[in-house]
Each structure stands twice: as C-alpha cells, then as structure tokens.
Amino acid sequence: MHMQKQLHIKGSIFVAGIDEVGRGSLAGPLVAGVVILPSNCRLKLYDSKQILAKKRQELSLQIQAQAIGFGLGWVSNTEIDDFGLAWALQESYERALSDMAVEVSHIILDGSQNYLSEYEICETCIKGDQKVACVAAASLLAKVARDEYMCLQSVKYPAYRYETNVGYGTVSHREAIKKHGLTDLHRKSFCSNLI
C-alpha cells in the first residue's frame, strides 16, 4: 500500500463508491475498491458477479481510464485471522481511500452496515453494486484485481484450483483442504471445521 498526495479541485463534488470482494472466501485477501466516476460516464455497470470474466477485465481497464480517481485496499488472510473480519472490512475501505489521489466529497458504501461511520460524508446503500454506478465500478475493480491475484497463486498451489474458485469454499476446494491441509493463503479462522 502507498499513500498518495490528495488532489483538490476547487468547487468539485466527488462521490466515491466503495465495495469489497473476498469477504466470505476461505483463502486469500479481502480487497476493497473505491471509484469516482465522471458525471458523463456511459459505461454499463452492474453487479460484478453477474458479468463474465473477460468482460469484467475489459470494464476494469475502461473504468481506470475514465475514472476521476480509484484505489484498492488489500487486507491479507493473516490480518483477517489476527484482527477479525469487521476490522478487516473497515481497514480495507480505509486503505482503498488512502490509495486514491482524490479527496472525496461523499462516500457510498455497499451494504447496510457503515464501517466508515466516523466519516460524516459516508452513507450505506443495500445492493449498491446493483443500483449505483460508482459502487458497481468499485466492486468490479476489486474483483478483477483479487481474481487475478488468486489465479497467480494457483501456480504455487495447483491442488486447490484457485484459478477457478478464487479461494471460495467450493466442494473441490473443501475436499482439497481435507486431503492436503491448509496453505499459507488460507484463513485459519474460516477453516477450523474443515481440518
């Protein structure tokens, strides 16, 4: 993670959408995305889970090219084990905001729980990734980044098929855990009943 200088544009109102991926996975990091889209953005964005992988990758590049600002916040599996999921969610959002070189005017957080309640400019939106373009963009950016990372890990751990399950608890992934044990990517607090 790196800190960037905040960009101030006089008179501008920047609404940032934030969403995360990897919350319920058994292995790998939690990754939050934050995106500020221009008002004239015409990208067709919706829930990243409903978009095919190739199209997600194309949209991710288009989002990065068109966005006023974007950032990613990564929290490792060991941090999740050490500090818990609630801490990890808040931390991933804050790291994503720190990764973005634009100061936001308002934040829309996907879901019903405000993990950024200390920010007066933050509000929640249930199913925000289906309703709000900047939240959908944040979800998509985070998912593409995390999926790419997990696919790379499949080279090191081929038995776990991270290239297809990206760390989630599929039947084959659970069977691999029972057969081979845990890797250093697994969240031990999530897998205690599988070993």
DODO-910319 format. One record per residue: residue number from 1; x, y, z of N, C-alpha, C in turn; chain; residue in one letter. Coordinates in steps of 0.001 Angstrom, whole numbers, plus 500000, padded with zeros to 6 digits. Atoms other than C-alpha are relative to their C-alpha. Layout:
BEGIN
PT, pos, n.xx, n.yy, n.zz, ca.xx, ca.yy, ca.zz, c.xx, c.yy, c.zz, unit, code
PT, NUM, X, Y, Z, X, Y, Z, X, Y, Z, A, A
...
# end
This chain:
BEGIN
PT, pos, n.xx, n.yy, n.zz, ca.xx, ca.yy, ca.zz, c.xx, c.yy, c.zz, unit, code
PT, 1, 500842, 498812, 500000, 500000, 500000, 500000, 500878, 501239, 500000, A, M
PT, 2, 499245, 498765, 500012, 501189, 503503, 499283, 499065, 501171, 500200, A, H
PT, 3, 500780, 498796, 499776, 499993, 506924, 500312, 500265, 500963, 498845, A, M
PT, 4, 499848, 499041, 501071, 499349, 509466, 497584, 499533, 501370, 500479, A, Q
PT, 5, 500415, 498643, 499682, 499020, 513218, 497776, 498548, 500204, 499589, A, K
PT, 6, 501404, 499739, 500300, 495400, 514325, 497936, 499879, 501093, 498938, A, Q
PT, 7, 500222, 499031, 501067, 494148, 516204, 494865, 498748, 500817, 500334, A, L
PT, 8, 501128, 499115, 499712, 491904, 519209, 495473, 499639, 500774, 498732, A, H
PT, 9, 500468, 499227, 501150, 489827, 520671, 492645, 498872, 500897, 500486, A, I
PT, 10, 500926, 499034, 499412, 488028, 523813, 493735, 498611, 499895, 499375, A, K
PT, 11, 501381, 500009, 500445, 484256, 523600, 493531, 499478, 498654, 499532, A, G
PT, 12, 500431, 501311, 500485, 484157, 519925, 492549, 499379, 499177, 501122, A, S
PT, 13, 500619, 500935, 499058, 481896, 517386, 494268, 500268, 498599, 499477, A, I
PT, 14, 499609, 501330, 500429, 483333, 513892, 494087, 499340, 498941, 500872, A, F
PT, 15, 500684, 501089, 499293, 481118, 510935, 495033, 500747, 498701, 499715, A, V
PT, 16, 499239, 501245, 500133, 483072, 507745, 495670, 499135, 498816, 500406, A, A
PT, 17, 500641, 501260, 499648, 481606, 504265, 495618, 501042, 499037, 500540, A, G
PT, 18, 499083, 500984, 499416, 483206, 501573, 497770, 499290, 498657, 500137, A, I
PT, 19, 500490, 501369, 499793, 482715, 497808, 497742, 501210, 499092, 500147, A, D
PT, 20, 498894, 500939, 499793, 484808, 494790, 498664, 499643, 498635, 499447, A, E
PT, 21, 500177, 501391, 500418, 485294, 491239, 497444, 500887, 499119, 500878, A, V
PT, 22, 499236, 500956, 499210, 486508, 488155, 499246, 499570, 499886, 501436, A, G
PT, 23, 500452, 500021, 498610, 484513, 488634, 502424, 499803, 498575, 500516, A, R
PT, 24, 500334, 501345, 499523, 483359, 485005, 502622, 500909, 498900, 499498, A, G
PT, 25, 499138, 501047, 500542, 486245, 483208, 500956, 500807, 499323, 501104, A, S
PT, 26, 499208, 500764, 499038, 488272, 480553, 502756, 501477, 500325, 499900, A, L
PT, 27, 498587, 499715, 500224, 491587, 481709, 501299, 500152, 501317, 499252, A, A
PT, 28, 499679, 498780, 500721, 493209, 484868, 500053, 499609, 501262, 500735, A, G
PT, 29, 500241, 498712, 499360, 492905, 488560, 500838, 498566, 500482, 499850, A, P
PT, 30, 501196, 499186, 500180, 489955, 490848, 501291, 500463, 501230, 499231, A, L
PT, 31, 499595, 498859, 500819, 490110, 493584, 498646, 498815, 500953, 499832, A, V
PT, 32, 501019, 498968, 500205, 488129, 496819, 498627, 500405, 500879, 498842, A, A
PT, 33, 499778, 499049, 501074, 487765, 499076, 495640, 499256, 501284, 500284, A, G
PT, 34, 500691, 498708, 499929, 486880, 502759, 495542, 500151, 500670, 498646, A, V
PT, 35, 499987, 499367, 501329, 485953, 504642, 492365, 499164, 501281, 500036, A, V
PT, 36, 500765, 498780, 500291, 484895, 508175, 491488, 499861, 500073, 498489, A, I
PT, 37, 500261, 499939, 501432, 483264, 508289, 488062, 499623, 501423, 499585, A, L
PT, 38, 500454, 498688, 500483, 482781, 511409, 485949, 498501, 499975, 499730, A, P
PT, 39, 501453, 499936, 500187, 479220, 512610, 485532, 499570, 499556, 498611, A, S
PT, 40, 500348, 500389, 501368, 479352, 511854, 481811, 500379, 498555, 499673, A, N
PT, 41, 499625, 501405, 500230, 480419, 508206, 482266, 498804, 499229, 499449, A, C
PT, 42, 501081, 500739, 500643, 478361, 505960, 479984, 500232, 498484, 500041, A, R
PT, 43, 499756, 501440, 499876, 479767, 502567, 480974, 498787, 499312, 500611, A, L
PT, 44, 501108, 500776, 499445, 477102, 499934, 481617, 500548, 499124, 501122, A, K
PT, 45, 499418, 500663, 498840, 477989, 498834, 485129, 498906, 499450, 500903, A, L
PT, 46, 500912, 500610, 499038, 476205, 496464, 487483, 500793, 498971, 500790, A, Y
PT, 47, 499364, 500950, 499094, 476954, 493683, 489968, 501076, 499177, 499284, A, D
PT, 48, 498869, 500656, 500666, 480400, 492296, 489068, 499846, 498487, 499922, A, S
PT, 49, 500178, 501462, 499986, 479334, 488740, 489939, 499127, 499525, 498842, A, K
PT, 50, 500881, 500357, 501101, 476851, 488827, 487053, 500635, 500254, 498624, A, Q
PT, 51, 499302, 499701, 501247, 479470, 489748, 484434, 501051, 498933, 499750, A, I
PT, 52, 498993, 501003, 500345, 481651, 487212, 482615, 501402, 500570, 500197, A, L
PT, 53, 498647, 499588, 499631, 485358, 487303, 483500, 500657, 500882, 498941, A, A
PT, 54, 499363, 499222, 501066, 486548, 488583, 480109, 499424, 501406, 499930, A, K
PT, 55, 500655, 498686, 500036, 484001, 491415, 480136, 500392, 500819, 501224, A, K
PT, 56, 499559, 499294, 498787, 484983, 492284, 483733, 501377, 500624, 499787, A, R
PT, 57, 498649, 499488, 500245, 488602, 492675, 482665, 499974, 501207, 499067, A, Q
PT, 58, 500130, 498875, 500926, 487621, 494942, 479764, 499451, 501228, 500725, A, E
PT, 59, 500608, 498891, 499274, 485424, 497069, 482010, 500956, 500586, 501033, A, L
PT, 60, 499034, 499517, 499015, 488146, 497293, 484659, 500976, 500984, 499363, A, S
PT, 61, 499081, 499102, 500709, 490525, 498848, 482127, 499299, 501298, 499603, A, L
PT, 62, 500756, 498810, 500391, 487807, 501226, 480923, 499716, 500893, 501206, A, Q
PT, 63, 500237, 499239, 498766, 486981, 502259, 484492, 501261, 500773, 500383, A, I
PT, 64, 498752, 499341, 499622, 490632, 503006, 485227, 500340, 501147, 499052, A, Q
PT, 65, 499721, 498948, 500984, 490905, 505043, 482017, 499082, 501204, 500167, A, A
PT, 66, 500991, 498926, 499954, 487745, 507085, 482657, 499798, 500597, 501389, A, Q
PT, 67, 500292, 499556, 498634, 487617, 507408, 486444, 500754, 501278, 500362, A, A
PT, 68, 499331, 498828, 499431, 488410, 510682, 488187, 501038, 499535, 501020, A, I
PT, 69, 499077, 500593, 499030, 490028, 508561, 490875, 499574, 498596, 500334, A, G
PT, 70, 500311, 501361, 499553, 490263, 504961, 492018, 501127, 499503, 500892, A, F
PT, 71, 498990, 500579, 499125, 492071, 502891, 494609, 499589, 498611, 500445, A, G
PT, 72, 500243, 501340, 499479, 492389, 499412, 496086, 500576, 499893, 501401, A, L
PT, 73, 499535, 500238, 498635, 492716, 498349, 499699, 500064, 498505, 500268, A, G
PT, 74, 499777, 501427, 499802, 494206, 494912, 500427, 500210, 499695, 501472, A, W
PT, 75, 499784, 500510, 498642, 493943, 493066, 503757, 500267, 498510, 499877, A, V
PT, 76, 499576, 501388, 500180, 495746, 489737, 503995, 499178, 499028, 500841, A, S
PT, 77, 500690, 501044, 499245, 494322, 486453, 505237, 500504, 499930, 501439, A, N
PT, 78, 499466, 500050, 498632, 496659, 486570, 508256, 499490, 501169, 500828, A, T
PT, 79, 500573, 498857, 499277, 495402, 490039, 509187, 498552, 499710, 500379, A, E
PT, 80, 501391, 500373, 499691, 491832, 488727, 508988, 499964, 499050, 501190, A, I
PT, 81, 499929, 500934, 498870, 492766, 485862, 511314, 500371, 500714, 501297, A, D
PT, 82, 499503, 499329, 498791, 494562, 488180, 513723, 499024, 501013, 500574, A, D
PT, 83, 500803, 498864, 499528, 492064, 491042, 513893, 498502, 499865, 499752, A, F
PT, 84, 501421, 500218, 500233, 488720, 489687, 512666, 499488, 500662, 498738, A, G
PT, 85, 500561, 499546, 501267, 486500, 490323, 509684, 499494, 501439, 500059, A, L
PT, 86, 500517, 498632, 499897, 484845, 493526, 510948, 501137, 501011, 499888, A, A
PT, 87, 498823, 499126, 500098, 488263, 495146, 511442, 500512, 500014, 498568, A, W
PT, 88, 499456, 500123, 501352, 489386, 493857, 508032, 499178, 500791, 498996, A, A
PT, 89, 500862, 499243, 500908, 486385, 495378, 506268, 500286, 501495, 500099, A, L
PT, 90, 499726, 498572, 499820, 486943, 498821, 507771, 501393, 500353, 499486, A, Q
PT, 91, 498625, 499735, 500408, 490683, 498608, 507166, 500146, 499986, 498472, A, E
PT, 92, 499900, 500063, 501464, 490263, 497588, 503518, 499414, 501254, 499357, A, S
PT, 93, 500605, 498782, 500532, 487961, 500573, 502901, 500936, 501191, 500197, A, Y
PT, 94, 499105, 498878, 499725, 490379, 502972, 504559, 501264, 499927, 499146, A, E
PT, 95, 498826, 500158, 500858, 493324, 501541, 502621, 499675, 500362, 498553, A, R
PT, 96, 500413, 499636, 501360, 491381, 501923, 499368, 499930, 501514, 499846, A, A
PT, 97, 500082, 498539, 500044, 490642, 505569, 500150, 501392, 500626, 500015, A, L
PT, 98, 498627, 499488, 499928, 494316, 506138, 501029, 500752, 499786, 498692, A, S
PT, 99, 499332, 500325, 501258, 495324, 504592, 497699, 499557, 500913, 498861, A, D
PT, 100, 500561, 499140, 501045, 493268, 507140, 495760, 500493, 501428, 500178, A, M
PT, 101, 499396, 498668, 499931, 494792, 510525, 494926, 498982, 501133, 499877, A, A
PT, 102, 501053, 498988, 500100, 491475, 512386, 495022, 499263, 500066, 501338, A, V
PT, 103, 500764, 499834, 498763, 489745, 513817, 498089, 498510, 499947, 499676, A, E
PT, 104, 501412, 500214, 500319, 486111, 512709, 498165, 499110, 500984, 500743, A, V
PT, 105, 501015, 499156, 499375, 483049, 514811, 498923, 498943, 499158, 500698, A, S
PT, 106, 501035, 500876, 499456, 480727, 511894, 499624, 500389, 498559, 499701, A, H
PT, 107, 499682, 501418, 500169, 481080, 508124, 500055, 498723, 499188, 500060, A, I
PT, 108, 501113, 500950, 499971, 478514, 505462, 499180, 500603, 498616, 500178, A, I
PT, 109, 499449, 501296, 499621, 479311, 502147, 500834, 498960, 498917, 499744, A, L
PT, 110, 500941, 501084, 500281, 477719, 498939, 499580, 499630, 499270, 501286, A, D
PT, 111, 500454, 500769, 498841, 475609, 497107, 502163, 499185, 500831, 500966, A, G
PT, 112, 500847, 499338, 499015, 473657, 498017, 505273, 500771, 500508, 501218, A, S
PT, 113, 499226, 499605, 498824, 476449, 498465, 507829, 501078, 500996, 499614, A, Q
PT, 114, 499033, 498949, 500306, 478535, 501614, 507856, 501280, 499766, 500793, A, N
PT, 115, 498705, 500245, 499372, 482097, 500542, 508612, 500867, 501259, 500011, A, Y
PT, 116, 499280, 498722, 500013, 483197, 504134, 507992, 499165, 501072, 500685, A, L
PT, 117, 500936, 499101, 499326, 480813, 505744, 510471, 500659, 501269, 500513, A, S
PT, 118, 499323, 498785, 499541, 483487, 508198, 511618, 500091, 501052, 498891, A, E
PT, 119, 500049, 499052, 501113, 483265, 509762, 508157, 498565, 500516, 499877, A, Y
PT, 120, 501350, 499436, 500079, 480265, 512111, 508222, 499460, 499997, 498581, A, E
PT, 121, 500408, 499944, 501405, 480210, 512049, 504423, 499648, 498623, 499433, A, I
PT, 122, 500233, 501367, 500474, 479570, 508295, 504248, 498569, 499547, 500246, A, C
PT, 123, 501315, 500621, 499838, 476223, 506564, 503668, 500047, 498591, 499420, A, E
PT, 124, 500063, 501371, 500504, 475281, 502942, 503021, 498868, 499874, 498987, A, T
PT, 125, 501043, 500281, 500992, 473228, 501523, 500175, 499909, 498491, 499820, A, C
PT, 126, 500199, 501438, 500175, 471831, 497991, 500227, 499915, 499686, 498512, A, I
PT, 127, 499884, 500359, 501421, 472629, 496301, 496897, 500491, 501181, 499169, A, K
PT, 128, 499443, 498839, 500693, 474597, 499392, 495970, 500696, 499637, 498717, A, G
PT, 129, 499304, 500409, 501225, 476578, 497396, 493408, 499032, 499739, 498855, A, D
PT, 130, 501011, 500162, 501041, 473298, 496931, 491519, 499267, 501312, 499695, A, Q
PT, 131, 500784, 498767, 500119, 471961, 500464, 491977, 500822, 501243, 499674, A, K
PT, 132, 499184, 498788, 500095, 474864, 502935, 491980, 501239, 499698, 499161, A, V
PT, 133, 498928, 500298, 500962, 477370, 503091, 489106, 501387, 500006, 500636, A, A
PT, 134, 498661, 499943, 499420, 480400, 504133, 491177, 500251, 498845, 500973, A, C
PT, 135, 499857, 501167, 499124, 479747, 501313, 493667, 500215, 498746, 499152, A, V
PT, 136, 499806, 501126, 500920, 479394, 498801, 490816, 501408, 500010, 499427, A, A
PT, 137, 498641, 499877, 500536, 482666, 500115, 489381, 501032, 499578, 501042, A, A
PT, 138, 499083, 500373, 498923, 484412, 499713, 492742, 500012, 498489, 500213, A, A
PT, 139, 500124, 501446, 499852, 483121, 496156, 493071, 500733, 499282, 498880, A, S
PT, 140, 499385, 500626, 501167, 484286, 495300, 489569, 501527, 500119, 500040, A, L
PT, 141, 498554, 499776, 499916, 487742, 496822, 490039, 500636, 499069, 501032, A, L
PT, 142, 499474, 500855, 498933, 488256, 494931, 493307, 499961, 498531, 499610, A, A
PT, 143, 500124, 501410, 500372, 487011, 491642, 491907, 501042, 499597, 498970, A, K
PT, 144, 499006, 500323, 501022, 489265, 491748, 488847, 501390, 499911, 500624, A, V
PT, 145, 498680, 500000, 499359, 492309, 492600, 490971, 500188, 498760, 500870, A, A
PT, 146, 499880, 501155, 499105, 491595, 489876, 493526, 500019, 498694, 499211, A, R
PT, 147, 500032, 501219, 500812, 490725, 487229, 490923, 501347, 499761, 499314, A, D
PT, 148, 498695, 500131, 500656, 493968, 487920, 489057, 501062, 499531, 500997, A, E
PT, 149, 499054, 500399, 498961, 495929, 487603, 492293, 499839, 498514, 500342, A, Y
PT, 150, 500241, 501394, 499624, 494279, 484279, 493188, 500369, 499051, 498862, A, M
PT, 151, 499581, 500836, 501134, 494862, 482908, 489678, 501513, 499799, 500007, A, C
PT, 152, 498548, 500133, 499897, 498575, 483612, 490128, 500396, 499017, 501100, A, L
PT, 153, 499691, 500906, 498887, 498503, 481699, 493428, 499748, 498531, 499634, A, Q
PT, 154, 500297, 501377, 500410, 497122, 478627, 491638, 501232, 499308, 499419, A, S
PT, 155, 498752, 500584, 500505, 500564, 478133, 490073, 500786, 499368, 501153, A, V
PT, 156, 499295, 500491, 498818, 502033, 477670, 493549, 499231, 498877, 500688, A, K
PT, 157, 500852, 500974, 499303, 499081, 475643, 494874, 498992, 499380, 499026, A, Y
PT, 158, 500908, 500518, 501044, 497608, 473726, 491894, 498889, 499104, 500535, A, P
PT, 159, 500993, 500941, 499481, 495740, 471186, 494052, 498727, 500691, 500483, A, A
PT, 160, 501139, 499284, 499413, 493414, 473886, 495412, 499144, 500718, 498951, A, Y
PT, 161, 500748, 499438, 501133, 492277, 475199, 491993, 499535, 501445, 500254, A, R
PT, 162, 500319, 498589, 499759, 492413, 478848, 492988, 499627, 500743, 498725, A, Y
PT, 163, 500322, 499335, 501263, 492161, 479732, 489293, 498512, 499928, 499681, A, E
PT, 164, 501442, 500114, 500243, 488520, 478596, 489338, 499158, 500427, 501200, A, T
PT, 165, 500826, 499656, 498823, 487315, 479053, 492934, 500421, 501308, 500663, A, N
PT, 166, 499412, 498775, 499433, 489463, 482165, 493754, 499927, 500063, 501533, A, V
PT, 167, 499945, 500062, 498544, 489528, 480993, 497360, 498688, 499704, 500696, A, G
PT, 168, 501302, 500258, 499379, 485821, 480416, 497940, 499813, 498506, 500278, A, Y
PT, 169, 500162, 501349, 499471, 484525, 477257, 499589, 499214, 499057, 499116, A, G
PT, 170, 500641, 500967, 500877, 483551, 475140, 496609, 500228, 498586, 500534, A, T
PT, 171, 499856, 501393, 499556, 483177, 471382, 497048, 501430, 499519, 499770, A, V
PT, 172, 498646, 500480, 500304, 486504, 470684, 495326, 501048, 500678, 500875, A, S
PT, 173, 499055, 499285, 499129, 488270, 473340, 497412, 499969, 499404, 501416, A, H
PT, 174, 500118, 500597, 498663, 486923, 471875, 500664, 500621, 498604, 500033, A, R
PT, 175, 499398, 501339, 500076, 487964, 468404, 499557, 501523, 500089, 499968, A, E
PT, 176, 498548, 499805, 500061, 491468, 469681, 498755, 500565, 500344, 501375, A, A
PT, 177, 499561, 499656, 498638, 491732, 471169, 502251, 500059, 498747, 500865, A, I
PT, 178, 500027, 501231, 499206, 490727, 467858, 503828, 501120, 499045, 499610, A, K
PT, 179, 498976, 500918, 500488, 493212, 465975, 501666, 501418, 500522, 500221, A, K
PT, 180, 498648, 499442, 499996, 496195, 468358, 501659, 500284, 500945, 501167, A, H
PT, 181, 499790, 499027, 498922, 495660, 470649, 504651, 499899, 501435, 499499, A, G
PT, 182, 500120, 498580, 500320, 495850, 474427, 504677, 501288, 500536, 499386, A, L
PT, 183, 498846, 499279, 500540, 498140, 476652, 502619, 500194, 501271, 500815, A, T
PT, 184, 499788, 498744, 499277, 499611, 479921, 503857, 499062, 501105, 499515, A, D
PT, 185, 501015, 499049, 500454, 496795, 481655, 501941, 498669, 499823, 500727, A, L
PT, 186, 501288, 500272, 499366, 494009, 480087, 503993, 499788, 500837, 501264, A, H
PT, 187, 500416, 499328, 498766, 492123, 481915, 506714, 499695, 498896, 501015, A, R
PT, 188, 500157, 501097, 499026, 492533, 479533, 509611, 498713, 500139, 500800, A, K
PT, 189, 501225, 499775, 499241, 489622, 481136, 511463, 498756, 499618, 499209, A, S
PT, 190, 501123, 500370, 500845, 487365, 480307, 508496, 499983, 498483, 499706, A, F
PT, 191, 499836, 501391, 500443, 488642, 476727, 508001, 500101, 499001, 501152, A, C
PT, 192, 499775, 500862, 498846, 488741, 475313, 511528, 499140, 498736, 499983, A, S
PT, 193, 500881, 501163, 500025, 485825, 472961, 510873, 500266, 499076, 498805, A, N
PT, 194, 499710, 500797, 501204, 487390, 471582, 507667, 501225, 499123, 500145, A, L
PT, 195, 498758, 500778, 499835, 490608, 470108, 509060, 499944, 499140, 501240, A, I
# end
